[in-house]
Amino acid sequence: MPILNWSNKEQAVRAARKSAYRLLVENKEYSYGSASQPASQPASQPIILKI
């Protein structure tokens, strides 16, 4: 497996750890698509939004 290294990597990792996030929950009222025509992202996979 390749190892990714870039300049200021440690600073980027620390900043990412400090980022606030929350787990998004599916709301059927605002969902798009149906079982026969699913949305682009399945509801079974949670979406993590970084704020």
MODELLER restraints for C-alpha pairs under 7 A, 6 or more apart:
rsr = mdl.restraints
at = mdl.atoms
rsr.add(forms.Gaussian(group=physical.xy_distance, feature=features.Distance(at['CA:19:A'], at['CA:50:A']), mean=6.51, stdev=0.5))
rsr.add(forms.Gaussian(group=physical.xy_distance, feature=features.Distance(at['CA:19:A'], at['CA:51:A']), mean=6.74, stdev=0.5))
rsr.add(forms.Gaussian(group=physical.xy_distance, feature=features.Distance(at['CA:20:A'], at['CA:50:A']), mean=5.84, stdev=0.5))
rsr.add(forms.Gaussian(group=physical.xy_distance, feature=features.Distance(at['CA:20:A'], at['CA:51:A']), mean=5.36, stdev=0.5))
rsr.add(forms.Gaussian(group=physical.xy_distance, feature=features.Distance(at['CA:21:A'], at['CA:48:A']), mean=6.79, stdev=0.5))
rsr.add(forms.Gaussian(group=physical.xy_distance, feature=features.Distance(at['CA:21:A'], at['CA:49:A']), mean=5.64, stdev=0.5))
rsr.add(forms.Gaussian(group=physical.xy_distance, feature=features.Distance(at['CA:21:A'], at['CA:50:A']), mean=4.34, stdev=0.5))
rsr.add(forms.Gaussian(group=physical.xy_distance, feature=features.Distance(at['CA:21:A'], at['CA:51:A']), mean=5.54, stdev=0.5))
rsr.add(forms.Gaussian(group=physical.xy_distance, feature=features.Distance(at['CA:22:A'], at['CA:48:A']), mean=6.24, stdev=0.5))
rsr.add(forms.Gaussian(group=physical.xy_distance, feature=features.Distance(at['CA:22:A'], at['CA:49:A']), mean=5.98, stdev=0.5))
rsr.add(forms.Gaussian(group=physical.xy_distance, feature=features.Distance(at['CA:22:A'], at['CA:50:A']), mean=6.92, stdev=0.5))
rsr.add(forms.Gaussian(group=physical.xy_distance, feature=features.Distance(at['CA:23:A'], at['CA:46:A']), mean=6.81, stdev=0.5))
rsr.add(forms.Gaussian(group=physical.xy_distance, feature=features.Distance(at['CA:23:A'], at['CA:47:A']), mean=6.42, stdev=0.5))
rsr.add(forms.Gaussian(group=physical.xy_distance, feature=features.Distance(at['CA:23:A'], at['CA:48:A']), mean=5.17, stdev=0.5))
rsr.add(forms.Gaussian(group=physical.xy_distance, feature=features.Distance(at['CA:23:A'], at['CA:49:A']), mean=6.73, stdev=0.5))
rsr.add(forms.Gaussian(group=physical.xy_distance, feature=features.Distance(at['CA:24:A'], at['CA:46:A']), mean=6.44, stdev=0.5))
rsr.add(forms.Gaussian(group=physical.xy_distance, feature=features.Distance(at['CA:24:A'], at['CA:47:A']), mean=5.65, stdev=0.5))
rsr.add(forms.Gaussian(group=physical.xy_distance, feature=features.Distance(at['CA:24:A'], at['CA:48:A']), mean=6.27, stdev=0.5))
rsr.add(forms.Gaussian(group=physical.xy_distance, feature=features.Distance(at['CA:26:A'], at['CA:43:A']), mean=6.46, stdev=0.5))
rsr.add(forms.Gaussian(group=physical.xy_distance, feature=features.Distance(at['CA:32:A'], at['CA:39:A']), mean=5.70, stdev=0.5))
rsr.add(forms.Gaussian(group=physical.xy_distance, feature=features.Distance(at['CA:33:A'], at['CA:39:A']), mean=4.99, stdev=0.5))
